[in-house]
Amino acid sequence: MIDTKQFHLKKVDQYGDLTIWEVDGEKIRANLDIEFSGFAGHSDKPYIPENELWLEHEHHPDEHKFYIDHMLAQWKTEKRGKTHEQAMNLAYKVEAAERKKSGDSGKTLGPDHRHHSAKVHRKLLGKTDDGLEVWLVNGRLVRSDYFIDYIEGGHHLIYPWVPEKEIWLDDDLKPSEYNFVLLHELHERSLMAKGWTYGKAHADSSKIELYCHHHPHHLKVELAALGWHIK
């Protein structure tokens, strides 16, 4: 059995026997679960101890309250005997209400429901050989205004509100993860453009992303094949 304490960074809060831990998401993805992102409890990820809730360290730690309220609402609802699905539905409503209360909602959407790029875009990281623009975006606003489950990255074949010639990377990522997530998004987009389903393309992209975490010397080669050149 893996020692999950190795992923702990610091204790965030304590509720009776329940502890909320800030954890190293990058380390978890590289060594335990490539699909881990944001936050989770035992009912989401069975490897998390039953008396713990995990909160990923954010590069911009401005969404912790949303995530903690979400996790606590889910945990309390499950403790009352509700199903995991019922608890999740309530937790998302709680998180959405907190985001709306914060004043986030409406900051990026215009009357035609197209994004205001100046508010979403943080920084242009570069372009691929095919002219795709790779943007670091304000993940908090994307989650509050577009899709509450947006994580790490995305492209228009998954999210119709991402412009066709752009790849988005979440600014909550550690800079050390940018190229790993970009590899995932470019590979996934390429496969979906060939007709692969999202589920199949995502699984294949997670596999190559994890491989490069363990064989980082392959990362530059794999990205170059997709038109992105690490300087």
C-alpha positions as CSV (number, residue, x, y, z in Angstrom):
1,M,0.0,0.0,0.0
2,I,1.3,3.4,-1.0
3,D,2.2,5.9,1.8
4,T,-0.2,8.8,1.0
5,K,1.5,11.1,3.6
6,Q,4.3,11.7,1.0
7,F,1.9,13.9,-0.9
8,H,0.9,16.1,2.0
9,L,2.3,19.7,2.0
10,K,0.5,21.3,4.9
11,K,-2.6,20.9,7.1
12,V,-5.3,23.4,6.0
13,D,-8.0,22.7,8.6
14,Q,-9.4,20.2,11.0
15,Y,-13.1,19.3,11.4
16,G,-13.3,16.7,14.3
17,D,-11.5,13.7,12.9
18,L,-11.6,15.0,9.3
19,T,-8.4,16.7,8.1
20,I,-8.1,18.9,5.0
21,W,-4.6,18.6,3.5
22,E,-3.0,20.7,0.9
23,V,-1.2,18.2,-1.4
24,D,1.3,18.2,-4.2
25,G,-0.8,17.6,-7.3
26,E,2.1,17.3,-9.7
27,K,3.7,14.6,-7.5
28,I,0.4,12.7,-7.3
29,R,-0.1,12.9,-11.1
30,A,3.5,11.6,-11.8
31,N,3.5,8.8,-9.2
32,L,0.0,7.8,-8.3
33,D,-2.9,9.1,-10.4
34,I,-2.4,11.0,-13.7
35,E,-6.1,12.0,-13.5
36,F,-6.0,13.7,-10.1
37,S,-6.7,17.4,-10.2
38,G,-8.0,20.1,-7.9
39,F,-9.5,18.4,-4.9
40,A,-11.0,15.1,-3.8
41,G,-12.0,12.9,-1.0
42,H,-12.1,9.1,-0.3
43,S,-15.4,8.6,-2.2
44,D,-13.9,10.3,-5.3
45,K,-10.4,8.6,-5.0
46,P,-10.3,5.5,-2.8
47,Y,-6.6,5.9,-2.2
48,I,-7.3,9.0,-0.2
49,P,-7.8,8.0,3.5
50,E,-11.4,8.2,4.7
51,N,-10.7,10.9,7.3
52,E,-8.9,13.2,4.8
53,L,-9.9,15.7,2.1
54,W,-7.2,16.7,-0.4
55,L,-6.8,20.1,-1.8
56,E,-4.2,20.6,-4.5
57,H,-1.7,23.4,-4.0
58,E,-2.7,26.2,-6.4
59,H,-0.2,28.4,-8.3
60,H,-2.7,31.2,-7.6
61,P,-4.4,30.2,-4.3
62,D,-7.6,32.1,-4.8
63,E,-10.1,29.2,-5.1
64,H,-9.5,27.2,-2.0
65,K,-12.6,28.5,-0.3
66,F,-14.7,27.3,-3.2
67,Y,-13.1,23.8,-3.2
68,I,-13.3,23.4,0.6
69,D,-17.0,24.3,0.7
70,H,-17.6,21.8,-2.1
71,M,-15.7,19.0,-0.4
72,L,-17.4,19.6,3.0
73,A,-20.9,19.8,1.4
74,Q,-20.2,16.5,-0.3
75,W,-18.7,14.8,2.7
76,K,-21.5,15.9,5.1
77,T,-24.2,14.8,2.6
78,E,-22.6,11.4,2.2
79,K,-22.4,11.1,5.9
80,R,-26.2,11.6,6.0
81,G,-26.6,8.5,3.9
82,K,-27.1,10.1,0.5
83,T,-25.6,8.6,-2.6
84,H,-22.3,9.8,-4.0
85,E,-24.2,11.3,-7.0
86,Q,-26.7,13.1,-4.8
87,A,-23.8,14.5,-2.7
88,M,-21.9,15.6,-5.8
89,N,-24.9,17.4,-7.2
90,L,-25.4,19.3,-4.0
91,A,-21.7,20.1,-3.7
92,Y,-21.6,21.6,-7.2
93,K,-24.6,23.8,-6.3
94,V,-22.8,25.0,-3.2
95,E,-19.6,25.7,-5.2
96,A,-21.5,27.5,-8.0
97,A,-23.3,29.7,-5.4
98,E,-20.0,30.6,-3.8
99,R,-18.5,31.5,-7.1
100,K,-21.5,33.7,-7.9
101,K,-21.3,35.4,-4.5
102,S,-17.6,36.2,-5.1
103,G,-18.6,38.4,-8.1
104,D,-16.8,36.2,-10.7
105,S,-19.9,35.5,-12.8
106,G,-20.4,37.6,-15.9
107,K,-16.8,38.9,-16.0
108,T,-15.9,37.1,-19.2
109,L,-19.2,36.5,-21.1
110,G,-20.5,39.2,-23.4
111,P,-24.1,39.5,-24.7
112,D,-23.4,37.1,-27.5
113,H,-21.9,34.6,-25.0
114,R,-18.5,34.8,-26.6
115,H,-15.4,35.2,-24.4
116,H,-13.7,38.5,-23.7
117,S,-10.2,37.3,-24.3
118,A,-8.6,40.2,-22.5
119,K,-10.1,39.0,-19.3
120,V,-9.6,35.3,-19.9
121,H,-6.1,35.3,-21.5
122,R,-3.2,35.8,-19.1
123,K,-0.2,35.3,-21.4
124,L,0.5,34.0,-24.9
125,L,3.1,31.2,-24.5
126,G,3.8,30.8,-28.2
127,K,2.5,29.2,-31.3
128,T,2.9,25.7,-32.8
129,D,4.1,25.0,-36.3
130,D,0.5,24.9,-37.5
131,G,-0.3,28.3,-36.0
132,L,-2.1,27.2,-32.9
133,E,-1.8,29.8,-30.1
134,V,-1.0,28.4,-26.7
135,W,-2.5,30.6,-24.0
136,L,-2.2,30.7,-20.3
137,V,-5.7,31.5,-19.1
138,N,-7.4,32.7,-15.9
139,G,-8.6,29.3,-14.7
140,R,-10.8,30.8,-12.0
141,L,-12.8,32.9,-14.4
142,V,-13.1,30.0,-16.8
143,R,-14.5,27.8,-14.0
144,S,-16.8,30.5,-12.8
145,D,-18.2,31.6,-16.2
146,Y,-17.8,28.7,-18.6
147,F,-17.4,25.2,-16.9
148,I,-17.0,24.6,-13.2
149,D,-15.0,21.3,-14.0
150,Y,-12.5,22.9,-16.3
151,I,-9.1,21.6,-15.2
152,E,-5.5,22.0,-16.5
153,G,-6.1,22.6,-20.2
154,G,-8.5,22.4,-23.1
155,H,-9.2,23.0,-26.8
156,H,-12.2,23.6,-29.0
157,L,-13.0,20.0,-29.8
158,I,-13.9,19.5,-26.1
159,Y,-15.0,23.0,-25.2
160,P,-16.8,25.0,-27.9
161,W,-16.0,28.3,-26.2
162,V,-12.3,27.9,-26.7
163,P,-11.4,29.5,-30.1
164,E,-10.6,27.0,-32.8
165,K,-6.9,28.0,-33.2
166,E,-6.1,28.1,-29.5
167,I,-5.0,25.7,-26.7
168,W,-5.7,26.9,-23.2
169,L,-3.6,26.1,-20.1
170,D,-4.9,26.8,-16.6
171,D,-2.8,29.4,-14.7
172,D,-3.2,27.3,-11.6
173,L,-0.7,24.8,-13.0
174,K,2.8,24.9,-11.8
175,P,5.0,26.2,-14.6
176,S,6.9,22.9,-14.4
177,E,3.8,21.2,-15.7
178,Y,2.9,23.4,-18.6
179,N,4.6,21.3,-21.2
180,F,3.2,18.0,-19.9
181,V,-0.3,19.3,-20.0
182,L,0.3,20.9,-23.4
183,L,1.5,17.5,-24.7
184,H,-1.8,16.0,-23.5
185,E,-3.9,18.7,-25.1
186,L,-2.1,18.7,-28.4
187,H,-2.1,14.9,-28.7
188,E,-5.7,14.7,-27.7
189,R,-6.7,17.4,-30.2
190,S,-4.8,15.7,-32.9
191,L,-6.5,12.3,-32.3
192,M,-10.0,13.9,-32.0
193,A,-9.5,15.7,-35.3
194,K,-9.0,12.2,-36.8
195,G,-12.3,11.1,-35.4
196,W,-11.4,9.5,-32.1
197,T,-13.9,9.9,-29.3
198,Y,-13.0,12.2,-26.4
199,G,-12.8,9.2,-24.0
200,K,-10.4,7.2,-26.1
201,A,-8.3,10.2,-27.1
202,H,-8.1,11.4,-23.4
203,A,-7.0,8.0,-22.2
204,D,-4.3,7.8,-24.8
205,S,-3.1,11.3,-24.0
206,S,-3.0,10.6,-20.3
207,K,-0.9,7.5,-21.1
208,I,1.7,9.5,-23.1
209,E,1.7,12.3,-20.5
210,L,2.4,9.9,-17.7
211,Y,5.1,8.2,-19.8
212,C,6.9,11.5,-20.2
213,H,6.6,12.3,-16.5
214,H,8.7,9.1,-15.9
215,H,10.9,9.6,-19.1
216,P,11.2,13.4,-19.3
217,H,13.9,13.2,-22.0
218,H,11.1,12.1,-24.3
219,L,9.0,15.2,-23.7
220,K,10.8,17.5,-26.1
221,V,10.7,14.9,-28.9
222,E,7.0,14.2,-28.4
223,L,6.1,17.9,-28.4
224,A,8.2,18.6,-31.4
225,A,6.3,15.9,-33.3
226,L,3.2,17.9,-32.5
227,G,4.7,21.2,-33.6
228,W,5.8,22.7,-30.3
229,H,9.4,23.3,-29.6
230,I,10.8,23.6,-26.1
231,K,13.3,26.4,-26.0
